Amino acid sequence: MAGDDLIELKFRLLDGTDIGPNKYDLSTTVESLKENILNIWPAGKEISPKTINDLKLINAGRVLENNRTLAESRVPVGDLPESVITMHLVVRPTTTDKKNEKQLVKAPKTNRCSSCTIL
């Protein structure tokens, strides 16, 4: 069945908010996922990505590569057939000069995703 090749994903941002969930085919590339995320990026976020290179998708502790499909990335489908997989989405802030870069380093850390721990 064609529906068996779909998985439901949501993307957790650094501030703990989510984008999605949406269903994707296992043949979808990570690059296509990132393009979709750019198109549905929530308005009003402090940091907004400008290109797919500004985005980093992390699943099960691994950074997903743009040229690989979800199936090739070995995205676990979960134990339950109707489960939603949460991926972490990191936006690399774009800096135009050293002054801005120093301000980003000194910026206080804001709310983080409370359900995850990075070791």
All heavy atoms as an XYZ file, in Angstrom:
922
protein
N       0.826     -1.198      0.000
C       0.000      0.000      0.000
C       0.865      1.254      0.000
O       1.888      1.295      0.651
C      -0.848      0.025      1.265
C      -1.990     -0.899      1.274
S      -2.939     -0.576      2.780
C      -3.454     -2.214      3.106
N       0.422      2.278     -0.682
C       1.185      3.519     -0.750
C       1.213      4.226      0.597
O       2.181      4.859      0.955
C       0.604      4.439     -1.816
N       0.137      4.121      1.385
C       0.067      4.778      2.683
C       1.069      4.237      3.683
O       1.388      4.893      4.662
N       1.560      3.013      3.444
C       2.532      2.417      4.353
C       3.881      3.103      4.266
O       4.705      2.952      5.152
C       2.701      0.924      4.056
C       1.441      0.139      4.426
O       0.616      0.672      5.200
O       1.297     -0.996      3.939
N       4.128      3.821      3.189
C       5.410      4.492      3.010
C       5.413      5.906      3.587
O       6.354      6.652      3.378
C       5.778      4.548      1.526
C       6.092      3.168      0.966
O       6.372      2.249      1.764
O       6.053      3.011     -0.263
N       4.364      6.292      4.294
C       4.283      7.626      4.886
C       4.602      7.551      6.375
O       4.204      6.616      7.060
C       2.882      8.210      4.712
C       2.431      8.520      3.292
C       1.000      9.034      3.307
C       3.347      9.509      2.624
N       5.351      8.556      6.836
C       5.592      8.694      8.265
C       5.191     10.110      8.671
O       5.224     11.027      7.858
C       7.056      8.400      8.664
C       8.023      9.326      7.940
C       7.407      6.963      8.441
C       9.450      9.198      8.439
N       4.811     10.250      9.911
C       4.379     11.552     10.416
C       5.505     12.154     11.240
O       6.003     11.537     12.172
C       3.110     11.395     11.253
C       2.383     12.683     11.449
C       0.956     12.470     11.957
O       0.591     11.338     12.316
O       0.222     13.458     11.991
N       5.912     13.371     10.859
C       7.028     14.049     11.506
C       6.593     15.409     12.028
O       5.750     16.085     11.424
C       8.173     14.287     10.517
C       8.784     13.087      9.814
C       9.791     13.549      8.772
C       9.439     12.168     10.819
N       7.197     15.792     13.148
C       7.090     17.180     13.591
C       8.503     17.625     13.946
O       9.376     16.803     14.230
C       6.116     17.353     14.751
C       6.544     16.746     16.052
C       5.489     17.037     17.117
C       5.835     16.346     18.411
N       4.839     16.630     19.452
N       8.722     18.919     13.904
C      10.057     19.480     14.088
C      10.045     20.403     15.294
O       9.296     21.368     15.332
C      10.491     20.218     12.822
C      10.373     19.354     11.597
C       9.283     19.453     10.758
C      11.341     18.410     11.320
C       9.153     18.634      9.644
C      11.219     17.583     10.211
C      10.131     17.701      9.371
N      10.869     20.088     16.278
C      10.928     20.864     17.520
C      12.023     21.919     17.399
O      13.174     21.604     17.130
C      11.203     19.927     18.695
C      11.407     20.664     19.984
C      10.516     20.310     21.138
N       9.209     19.791     20.862
C       8.698     18.733     21.489
N       9.392     18.098     22.397
N       7.474     18.331     21.220
N      11.635     23.159     17.622
C      12.571     24.275     17.576
C      13.236     24.440     18.934
O      12.793     23.890     19.938
C      11.839     25.556     17.191
C      11.074     25.502     15.865
C      10.317     26.796     15.638
C      12.000     25.222     14.719
N      14.301     25.219     18.966
C      15.081     25.426     20.176
C      14.249     26.009     21.317
O      14.482     25.708     22.477
C      16.270     26.346     19.866
C      17.364     26.423     20.909
C      17.969     25.054     21.168
C      18.442     27.391     20.469
N      13.240     26.808     20.976
C      12.408     27.421     22.021
C      11.311     26.481     22.529
O      10.497     26.859     23.361
C      11.810     28.741     21.539
C      10.852     28.581     20.369
O      10.576     27.440     19.953
O      10.375     29.613     19.866
N      11.284     25.245     22.016
C      10.316     24.254     22.477
C       9.037     24.196     21.675
O       8.202     23.322     21.905
N       8.849     25.103     20.721
C       7.659     25.056     19.872
C       7.880     24.052     18.742
O       9.014     23.672     18.443
C       7.332     26.441     19.287
O       8.442     26.891     18.503
C       7.025     27.452     20.374
N       6.788     23.628     18.141
C       6.856     22.616     17.086
C       6.327     23.150     15.768
O       5.436     23.998     15.743
C       6.026     21.381     17.458
C       6.599     20.626     18.643
O       7.818     20.709     18.869
O       5.819     19.947     19.337
N       6.855     22.587     14.685
C       6.314     22.778     13.344
C       5.758     21.411     12.954
O       6.463     20.417     12.980
C       7.395     23.217     12.343
C       7.945     24.587     12.714
C       6.839     23.224     10.927
C       9.102     25.048     11.837
N       4.493     21.370     12.577
C       3.888     20.104     12.201
C       2.963     19.618     13.297
O       2.611     20.381     14.191
N       2.557     18.383     13.225
C       3.064     17.292     12.403
C       2.483     17.289     10.987
O       1.387     17.777     10.751
C       2.616     16.047     13.160
C       1.391     16.461     13.901
C       1.555     17.925     14.192
N       3.277     16.705     10.081
C       2.880     16.501      8.693
C       3.358     15.122      8.260
O       4.324     14.597      8.812
C       3.508     17.563      7.778
C       2.952     18.940      8.050
O       1.754     19.155      8.068
N       3.838     19.880      8.306
N       2.710     14.561      7.256
C       3.091     13.243      6.747
C       4.028     13.400      5.560
O       3.834     14.272      4.709
C       1.859     12.442      6.357
C       1.035     12.051      7.571
C      -0.045     11.081      7.225
C      -0.785     10.735      8.520
N      -1.698      9.645      8.345
N       5.045     12.537      5.532
C       6.047     12.563      4.473
C       6.294     11.149      3.981
O       6.240     10.184      4.748
C       7.371     13.152      4.986
C       7.249     14.579      5.436
C       6.997     14.884      6.769
C       7.369     15.626      4.532
C       6.874     16.196      7.192
C       7.248     16.947      4.949
C       6.998     17.221      6.276
O       6.868     18.511      6.697
N       6.609     11.041      2.702
C       6.976      9.761      2.101
C       8.406      9.414      2.492
O       9.240     10.308      2.631
C       6.853      9.871      0.571
C       6.914      8.519     -0.087
O       8.039      8.006     -0.248
O       5.847      7.976     -0.424
N       8.692      8.131      2.671
C      10.046      7.713      3.039
C      11.077      8.040      1.957
O      12.269      8.096      2.229
C      10.076      6.209      3.350
C       9.436      5.822      4.676
C       9.364      4.309      4.811
C      10.199      6.420      5.836
N      10.618      8.277      0.717
C      11.546      8.630     -0.362
C      11.877     10.124     -0.380
O      12.690     10.578     -1.191
C      10.970      8.213     -1.717
O       9.776      8.932     -1.969
N      11.282     10.908      0.527
C      11.551     12.344      0.620
C      12.982     12.571      1.079
O      13.444     11.943      2.027
C      10.579     13.004      1.625
O       9.246     12.733      1.224
C      10.802     14.505      1.708
N      13.679     13.486      0.411
C      15.047     13.801      0.833
C      15.020     14.797      1.985
O      14.047     15.537      2.165
C      15.874     14.407     -0.315
O      15.282     15.646     -0.712
C      15.987     13.461     -1.504
N      16.098     14.804      2.737
C      16.233     15.755      3.844
C      16.215     17.178      3.282
O      15.622     18.081      3.876
C      17.516     15.465      4.643
C      17.775     16.547      5.682
C      17.420     14.091      5.302
N      16.817     17.366      2.116
C      16.815     18.675      1.469
C      15.381     19.138      1.201
O      15.033     20.296      1.460
C      17.606     18.606      0.161
C      17.708     19.920     -0.573
C      18.585     19.823     -1.815
O      18.933     18.710     -2.238
O      18.922     20.880     -2.352
N      14.527     18.239      0.720
C      13.116     18.588      0.474
C      12.386     18.920      1.770
O      11.564     19.838      1.797
C      12.391     17.430     -0.217
O      12.919     17.211     -1.490
N      12.702     18.179      2.833
C      12.119     18.493      4.142
C      12.474     19.907      4.559
O      11.617     20.666      5.019
C      12.634     17.534      5.212
C      11.979     16.182      5.358
C      12.670     15.399      6.468
C      10.510     16.307      5.633
N      13.746     20.261      4.408
C      14.201     21.592      4.801
C      13.536     22.674      3.963
O      13.169     23.735      4.475
C      15.722     21.690      4.688
C      16.455     20.881      5.756
C      17.944     21.029      5.584
C      18.723     20.307      6.650
N      20.182     20.512      6.479
N      13.351     22.417      2.659
C      12.664     23.392      1.805
C      11.226     23.585      2.269
O      10.720     24.701      2.308
C      12.705     22.925      0.347
C      14.074     23.048     -0.278
C      14.166     22.397     -1.652
O      13.181     21.768     -2.112
O      15.244     22.503     -2.256
N      10.567     22.485      2.643
C       9.207     22.571      3.157
C       9.168     23.369      4.458
O       8.280     24.204      4.662
C       8.641     21.165      3.372
C       7.204     21.202      3.807
O       6.378     21.876      3.210
N       6.901     20.486      4.864
N      10.134     23.127      5.333
C      10.198     23.859      6.600
C      10.362     25.356      6.357
O       9.731     26.175      7.019
C      11.329     23.305      7.487
C      10.961     21.891      7.976
C      11.618     24.228      8.662
C      12.118     21.127      8.578
N      11.218     25.716      5.390
C      11.393     27.144      5.059
C      10.057     27.761      4.621
O       9.750     28.898      4.985
C      12.418     27.313      3.947
C      13.884     27.224      4.332
C      14.753     27.321      3.085
C      14.276     28.285      5.324
N       9.276     27.000      3.853
C       7.998     27.514      3.340
C       6.951     27.686      4.430
O       6.071     28.543      4.303
C       7.458     26.594      2.246
C       8.289     26.671      0.990
O       8.895     27.686      0.691
N       8.344     25.568      0.262
N       7.022     26.874      5.486
C       6.003     26.956      6.537
C       6.563     27.525      7.844
O       5.944     27.391      8.888
C       5.354     25.569      6.787
C       6.388     24.536      7.229
C       4.589     25.098      5.572
C       5.796     23.192      7.641
N       7.716     28.183      7.767
C       8.362     28.725      8.971
C       7.424     29.693      9.682
O       6.848     30.591      9.063
C       9.663     29.432      8.599
C      10.454     29.820      9.810
C      10.507     31.036     10.404
C      11.278     28.960     10.592
N      11.324     30.990     11.506
C      11.808     29.726     11.653
C      11.617     27.613     10.515
C      12.664     29.189     12.615
C      12.469     27.076     11.463
C      12.979     27.871     12.508
N       7.242     29.535     10.994
C       6.320     30.421     11.729
C       6.806     31.869     11.761
O       7.988     32.127     11.982
C       6.294     29.826     13.145
C       7.323     28.759     13.205
C       7.836     28.515     11.832
N       5.884     32.761     11.555
C       6.217     34.188     11.583
C       6.504     34.625     13.014
O       5.988     34.049     13.969
C       5.056     34.990     11.009
N       7.341     35.638     13.151
C       7.588     36.218     14.463
C       8.695     35.558     15.266
O       8.919     35.931     16.407
N       9.371     34.578     14.693
C      10.476     33.944     15.410
C      11.677     34.878     15.410
O      11.929     35.588     14.435
C      10.876     32.609     14.762
C       9.846     31.527     14.925
C       9.817     31.082     16.353
C       8.798     29.991     16.570
N       8.612     29.667     17.953
N      12.430     34.870     16.512
C      13.590     35.756     16.642
C      14.646     35.456     15.580
O      15.212     36.348     14.985
C      14.191     35.584     18.040
C      15.260     36.614     18.348
C      15.729     36.505     19.783
O      14.903     36.267     20.679
O      16.939     36.661     20.001
N      14.892     34.172     15.345
C      15.858     33.766     14.320
C      15.104     33.023     13.238
O      14.372     32.075     13.521
C      16.960     32.862     14.917
C      17.754     33.617     15.969
C      17.880     32.347     13.824
C      18.797     32.773     16.678
N      15.268     33.466     11.983
C      14.621     32.814     10.857
C      15.673     32.370      9.861
O      16.573     33.140      9.521
C      13.646     33.768     10.168
O      12.609     34.105     11.042
N      15.564     31.138      9.370
C      16.531     30.665      8.370
C      16.263     31.337      7.029
O      15.117     31.639      6.684
C      16.246     29.165      8.307
C      14.814     29.039      8.712
C      14.571     30.125      9.699
N      17.328     31.564      6.278
C      17.199     32.169      4.956
C      17.325     31.112      3.860
O      16.717     31.227      2.820
C      18.228     33.264      4.782
C      18.058     34.376      5.814
C      18.748     35.640      5.420
C      18.673     36.734      6.433
N      17.710     36.693      7.461
N      18.138     30.081      4.104
C      18.329     28.996      3.143
C      18.290     27.662      3.886
O      18.358     27.628      5.114
C      19.690     29.105      2.420
O      20.742     28.825      3.356
C      19.894     30.473      1.802
N      18.253     26.570      3.123
C      18.249     25.255      3.764
C      19.566     24.988      4.481
O      19.610     24.179      5.408
C      17.937     24.117      2.769
C      18.998     24.019      1.677
C      16.561     24.280      2.183
C      18.926     22.749      0.867
N      20.624     25.679      4.084
C      21.914     25.495      4.748
C      21.928     26.090      6.153
O      22.822     25.799      6.942
C      23.044     26.085      3.907
C      23.230     25.319      2.624
O      23.031     24.108      2.575
N      23.589     26.026      1.562
N      20.935     26.921      6.466
C      20.814     27.491      7.809
C      20.145     26.515      8.769
O      20.081     26.776      9.964
C      20.002     28.788      7.778
C      20.691     29.897      7.011
O      21.915     29.830      6.830
O      19.984     30.839      6.586
N      19.608     25.406      8.241
C      18.869     24.448      9.053
C      19.665     23.170      9.261
O      20.322     22.680      8.343
C      17.541     24.077      8.372
C      16.540     25.210      8.191
C      15.371     24.727      7.347
C      16.050     25.703      9.533
N      19.562     22.632     10.472
C      20.170     21.341     10.774
C      19.088     20.486     11.423
O      18.500     20.869     12.427
C      21.352     21.534     11.718
C      22.113     20.271     11.966
C      23.385     20.379     12.777
C      23.697     21.629     13.489
N      24.861     21.530     14.371
N      18.793     19.317     10.806
C      17.804     18.389     11.346
C      18.514     17.292     12.118
O      19.455     16.683     11.615
C      17.003     17.749     10.216
C      15.839     18.542      9.668
C      15.218     17.819      8.484
C      14.800     18.777     10.729
N      18.049     17.036     13.328
C      18.670     16.027     14.179
C      17.606     15.011     14.570
O      16.534     15.380     15.053
C      19.289     16.668     15.439
C      20.306     17.731     15.034
C      19.909     15.603     16.335
C      20.792     18.585     16.176
N      17.908     13.736     14.338
C      17.006     12.666     14.734
C      17.808     11.574     15.430
O      18.814     11.108     14.895
C      16.293     12.085     13.514
C      15.300     11.029     13.905
O      14.401     11.278     14.702
N      15.462      9.843     13.374
N      17.377     11.199     16.613
C      18.033     10.150     17.398
C      19.522     10.449     17.572
O      20.361      9.567     17.495
C      17.826      8.790     16.748
N      19.834     11.741     17.774
C      21.214     12.141     18.029
C      22.089     12.260     16.805
O      23.276     12.533     16.915
N      21.527     12.076     15.618
C      22.310     12.168     14.385
C      21.828     13.326     13.522
O      20.625     13.533     13.368
C      22.181     10.882     13.567
C      22.845      9.690     14.204
C      22.822      8.524     13.277
N      21.509      8.398     12.648
C      20.941      7.261     12.324
N      21.553      6.145     12.560
N      19.763      7.233     11.755
N      22.793     14.045     12.948
C      22.469     15.115     12.004
C      22.163     14.459     10.666
O      22.947     13.639     10.174
C      23.646     16.110     11.865
C      23.325     17.157     10.813
C      23.950     16.756     13.199
N      21.011     14.795     10.083
C      20.614     14.201      8.813
C      21.252     14.949      7.650
O      21.299     16.179      7.640
C      19.089     14.211      8.683
C      18.324     13.503      9.805
C      16.827     13.515      9.502
C      18.808     12.079      9.998
N      21.712     14.194      6.663
C      22.398     14.765      5.501
C      21.394     15.124      4.414
O      20.465     14.356      4.139
C      23.411     13.754      4.953
C      24.494     13.388      5.948
C      25.393     12.277      5.430
O      25.562     12.166      4.192
O      25.909     11.519      6.259
N      21.611     16.268      3.772
C      20.678     16.795      2.771
C      20.397     15.832      1.624
O      19.281     15.757      1.141
C      21.199     18.109      2.180
C      21.057     19.266      3.131
O      20.369     19.185      4.134
N      21.726     20.361      2.823
N      21.406     15.111      1.158
C      21.249     14.302     -0.053
C      20.644     12.925      0.216
O      20.442     12.151     -0.701
C      22.593     14.143     -0.761
C      23.624     13.458      0.113
O      23.480     13.383      1.328
N      24.676     12.968     -0.512
N      20.308     12.611      1.457
C      19.761     11.299      1.790
C      18.247     11.368      1.954
O      17.696     12.406      2.320
C      20.403     10.792      3.070
C      21.924     10.719      2.891
C      22.539      9.979      3.969
N      22.285      8.552      3.705
C      22.994      7.590      4.245
N      23.955      7.866      5.072
N      22.716      6.341      3.979
N      17.605     10.240      1.704
C      16.160     10.162      1.911
C      15.875      9.795      3.370
O      16.788      9.401      4.099
C      15.518      9.097      1.005
O      16.016      7.810      1.377
C      15.793      9.381     -0.469
N      14.621      9.897      3.746
C      14.249      9.495      5.101
C      14.535      8.012      5.315
O      15.003      7.608      6.372
C      12.779      9.804      5.363
C      12.413     11.280      5.420
C      10.906     11.450      5.537
C      13.122     11.957      6.580
N      14.274      7.207      4.294
C      14.542      5.766      4.403
C      16.038      5.509      4.562
O      16.454      4.699      5.390
C      14.001      5.033      3.186
N      16.878      6.213      3.786
C      18.334      6.042      3.875
C      18.877      6.567      5.202
O      19.891      6.088      5.686
C      19.037      6.778      2.729
C      18.793      6.174      1.378
C      19.308      7.064      0.250
O      19.403      8.290      0.436
O      19.594      6.517     -0.810
N      18.198      7.539      5.767
C      18.642      8.106      7.035
C      18.256      7.209      8.206
O      18.564      7.516      9.346
C      18.031      9.498      7.236
O      18.451     10.369      6.225
N      17.561      6.131      7.910
C      17.125      5.162      8.917
C      16.308      5.819     10.020
O      16.575      5.635     11.195
C      18.313      4.417      9.503
C      19.023      3.594      8.486
C      20.023      2.697      9.160
N      20.855      2.107      8.116
C      22.144      1.959      8.200
N      22.782      2.349      9.280
N      22.816      1.420      7.238
N      15.352      6.621      9.585
C      14.454      7.264     10.545
C      13.583      6.174     11.152
O      12.883      5.464     10.437
C      13.571      8.329      9.848
C      12.523      8.863     10.795
C      14.439      9.449      9.310
N      13.648      5.991     12.459
C      12.818      4.941     13.069
C      11.350      5.294     12.958
O      10.964      6.429     13.156
C      13.276      4.935     14.531
C      13.842      6.285     14.764
C      14.405      6.745     13.447
N      10.540      4.306     12.636
C       9.129      4.570     12.460
C       8.363      4.472     13.762
O       7.210      4.798     13.816
C       8.491      3.642     11.410
C       7.931      4.408     10.278
C       9.420      2.583     10.926
N       8.991      4.059     14.816
C       8.331      3.979     16.114
C       7.642      2.645     16.316
O       7.452      1.880     15.382
N       7.268      2.377     17.539
C       6.624      1.114     17.879
C       5.150      1.105     17.494
O       4.588      0.072     17.195
C       6.757      0.844     19.380
C       8.210      0.657     19.791
O       9.011      0.238     18.939
O       8.529      0.930     20.964
N       4.529      2.264     17.538
C       3.115      2.346     17.220
C       2.937      2.833     15.793
O       3.596      3.788     15.371
C       2.407      3.303     18.180
C       2.534      2.956     19.670
C       1.978      4.084     20.518
C       1.815      1.658     19.960
N       2.046      2.213     15.038
C       1.880      2.608     13.639
C       1.441      4.055     13.448
O       1.741      4.660     12.446
C       0.828      1.638     13.096
C       0.275      0.912     14.256
C       1.178      1.131     15.434
N       0.736      4.612     14.408
C       0.231      5.983     14.278
C       1.090      7.004     15.027
O       0.653      8.121     15.270
C      -1.213      6.054     14.797
C      -2.173      5.174     14.026
C      -2.350      5.613     12.588
O      -2.369      6.832     12.333
O      -2.468      4.734     11.725
N       2.303      6.631     15.429
C       3.115      7.541     16.235
C       3.739      8.644     15.385
O       3.976      8.476     14.202
C       4.204      6.772     16.979
O       5.096      6.184     16.061
N       3.989      9.780     16.036
C       4.609     10.930     15.386
C       6.073     10.973     15.825
O       6.372     10.870     17.008
C       3.908     12.247     15.795
C       4.622     13.452     15.190
C       2.452     12.219     15.387
N       6.974     11.120     14.867
C       8.404     11.209     15.163
C       8.767     12.675     15.302
O       8.445     13.491     14.436
C       9.239     10.552     14.049
C       8.899      9.067     13.967
C      10.730     10.763     14.288
C       9.470      8.378     12.764
N       9.428     13.018     16.401
C       9.870     14.388     16.633
C      11.339     14.504     16.297
O      12.159     13.756     16.813
C       9.649     14.793     18.103
O       8.258     14.662     18.409
C      10.090     16.227     18.342
N      11.663     15.430     15.404
C      13.051     15.726     15.055
C      13.379     17.105     15.607
O      12.519     17.975     15.649
C      13.258     15.735     13.545
C      13.095     14.409     12.907
S      13.570     14.531     11.169
C      13.308     12.857     10.665
N      14.617     17.286     16.014
C      15.044     18.604     16.473
C      15.528     19.406     15.270
O      16.168     18.871     14.364
C      16.147     18.476     17.519
C      15.596     18.064     18.833
N      15.392     16.754     19.179
C      15.151     18.803     19.878
C      14.863     16.696     20.379
N      14.699     17.918     20.831
N      15.194     20.669     15.289
C      15.533     21.570     14.200
C      16.350     22.718     14.774
O      15.869     23.459     15.620
C      14.249     22.098     13.555
C      14.385     23.053     12.403
C      15.146     22.412     11.249
C      13.010     23.476     11.923
N      17.582     22.826     14.318
C      18.481     23.872     14.798
C      18.707     24.861     13.662
O      18.988     24.466     12.531
C      19.830     23.271     15.257
C      20.791     24.364     15.700
C      19.603     22.267     16.372
N      18.571     26.137     13.973
C      18.827     27.191     12.991
C      20.198     27.768     13.284
O      20.473     28.206     14.406
C      17.762     28.308     13.064
C      18.069     29.399     12.056
C      16.386     27.735     12.847
N      21.037     27.733     12.287
C      22.359     28.351     12.424
C      22.191     29.837     12.167
O      21.809     30.247     11.076
C      23.327     27.768     11.394
C      23.564     26.317     11.587
C      24.482     25.804     10.531
N      24.547     24.352     10.623
C      24.997     23.576      9.683
N      25.415     24.083      8.543
N      25.030     22.281      9.845
N      22.455     30.649     13.170
C      22.279     32.096     12.961
C      23.294     32.610     11.950
O      24.453     32.211     11.974
C      22.504     32.698     14.343
C      23.188     31.655     15.143
C      22.906     30.328     14.507
N      22.812     33.452     11.062
C      23.708     34.053     10.082
C      24.326     35.298     10.692
O      23.636     36.112     11.302
C      22.953     34.424      8.795
O      21.841     35.245      9.137
C      22.457     33.192      8.075
N      25.636     35.433     10.552
C      26.333     36.608     11.069
C      26.966     37.330      9.892
O      27.485     36.721      8.976
C      27.420     36.222     12.084
O      28.328     35.325     11.453
C      26.821     35.551     13.293
N      26.899     38.645      9.951
C      27.459     39.426      8.869
C      28.805     40.039      9.241
O      29.579     40.388      8.376
C      26.494     40.559      8.451
O      26.169     41.329      9.613
C      25.222     39.992      7.866
N      29.057     40.172     10.535
C      30.345     40.711     10.949
C      30.711     40.210     12.340
O      29.917     39.587     13.021
C      30.358     42.251     10.893
C      29.289     42.872     11.787
O      28.949     42.281     12.833
O      28.802     43.955     11.449
N      31.922     40.490     12.764
C      32.423     40.012     14.057
C      31.650     40.610     15.231
O      31.468     39.980     16.237
C      33.925     40.331     14.204
C      34.794     39.532     13.270
C      34.781     38.070     13.681
C      35.670     37.252     12.778
N      35.578     35.838     13.051
N      31.169     41.849     15.095
C      30.424     42.487     16.183
C      29.149     41.697     16.482
O      28.844     41.410     17.629
C      30.090     43.932     15.817
C      29.362     44.670     16.917
C      29.075     46.098     16.520
C      28.333     46.812     17.634
N      27.949     48.153     17.251
N      28.406     41.319     15.437
C      27.190     40.531     15.620
C      27.506     39.159     16.193
O      26.763     38.624     16.996
C      26.436     40.362     14.302
C      25.731     41.641     13.895
O      25.477     42.505     14.725
N      25.433     41.761     12.623
N      28.623     38.577     15.763
C      29.009     37.249     16.243
C      29.257     37.287     17.750
O      28.821     36.409     18.480
C      30.269     36.796     15.507
C      30.647     35.359     15.770
C      31.807     34.936     14.901
O      31.775     35.175     13.692
O      32.758     34.361     15.461
N      29.929     38.339     18.235
C      30.185     38.467     19.665
C      28.881     38.652     20.426
O      28.713     38.124     21.519
C      31.132     39.636     19.928
C      32.560     39.346     19.515
C      33.441     40.535     19.759
C      34.849     40.261     19.226
N      35.689     41.432     19.323
N      27.929     39.383     19.851
C      26.649     39.581     20.513
C      25.900     38.255     20.634
O      25.245     38.006     21.639
C      25.795     40.590     19.745
C      26.316     42.014     19.881
C      25.522     42.980     19.034
O      24.773     42.578     18.149
N      25.700     44.256     19.282
N      25.989     37.400     19.625
C      25.328     36.103     19.691
C      25.933     35.234     20.783
O      25.227     34.530     21.489
C      25.433     35.377     18.344
C      24.515     35.895     17.246
C      24.831     35.209     15.930
C      23.064     35.680     17.611
N      27.243     35.292     20.936
C      27.914     34.494     21.956
C      27.515     34.968     23.344
O      27.293     34.169     24.251
C      29.446     34.564     21.775
C      30.167     33.929     22.940
C      29.855     33.892     20.473
N      27.389     36.282     23.529
C      27.057     36.847     24.835
C      25.561     36.800     25.144
O      25.171     37.038     26.276
C      27.528     38.301     24.903
C      29.039     38.431     24.921
C      29.435     39.888     24.987
C      30.939     40.055     24.982
N      31.335     41.448     25.009
N      24.751     36.484     24.139
C      23.304     36.490     24.345
C      22.918     35.448     25.387
O      23.432     34.343     25.385
C      22.588     36.199     23.019
N      22.010     35.813     26.290
C      21.589     34.845     27.313
C      20.823     33.699     26.671
O      20.118     33.884     25.685
C      20.684     35.666     28.229
C      20.212     36.794     27.383
C      21.321     37.086     26.398
N      20.974     32.524     27.256
C      20.279     31.362     26.736
C      18.817     31.449     27.144
O      18.486     31.726     28.281
C      20.917     30.094     27.259
C      22.341     29.982     26.762
C      22.914     28.644     27.006
C      24.332     28.714     26.474
N      24.929     27.517     26.184
N      17.947     31.212     26.172
C      16.518     31.296     26.414
C      15.965     29.901     26.664
O      16.704     28.946     26.781
C      15.818     31.942     25.208
O      16.125     31.164     24.056
C      16.276     33.369     25.006
N      14.649     29.814     26.710
C      13.998     28.530     26.951
C      14.513     27.480     25.979
O      14.616     27.728     24.795
C      12.488     28.665     26.781
C      11.898     29.614     27.771
O      12.566     30.070     28.688
N      10.629     29.917     27.594
N      14.818     26.328     26.511
C      15.267     25.210     25.696
C      14.203     24.125     25.736
O      13.351     24.100     26.610
C      16.586     24.631     26.249
C      17.700     25.637     26.352
C      18.283     25.898     25.026
N      19.335     26.914     25.173
C      20.121     27.243     24.204
N      20.019     26.692     23.042
N      21.041     28.153     24.381
N      14.295     23.226     24.821
C      13.393     22.077     24.801
C      13.593     21.290     26.082
O      14.664     20.770     26.337
C      13.687     21.218     23.574
S      12.737     19.712     23.525
N      12.589     21.243     26.922
C      12.732     20.620     28.236
C      12.627     19.098     28.196
O      12.954     18.439     29.157
C      11.694     21.192     29.197
O      10.404     20.893     28.701
N      12.164     18.564     27.067
C      11.990     17.114     27.006
C      13.234     16.399     26.496
O      13.248     15.184     26.417
C      10.800     16.760     26.119
O      11.063     17.173     24.799
N      14.296     17.149     26.161
C      15.478     16.517     25.566
C      16.733     16.896     26.337
O      16.850     17.990     26.843
C      15.631     16.959     24.126
S      14.171     16.586     23.158
N      17.655     15.980     26.343
C      18.947     16.220     26.941
C      20.005     15.844     25.934
O      19.988     14.739     25.410
C      19.138     15.376     28.222
O      18.085     15.676     29.117
C      20.475     15.662     28.858
N      20.911     16.740     25.648
C      22.010     16.461     24.735
C      23.237     16.181     25.575
O      23.640     17.004     26.387
C      22.245     17.630     23.760
C      21.000     17.862     22.918
C      23.460     17.356     22.888
C      21.064     19.065     22.027
N      23.785     15.014     25.384
C      24.961     14.615     26.172
C      26.231     14.943     25.446
O      26.372     14.904     24.318
C      24.912     13.115     26.461
C      23.665     12.665     27.222
C      23.668     11.158     27.350
C      23.607     13.292     28.581
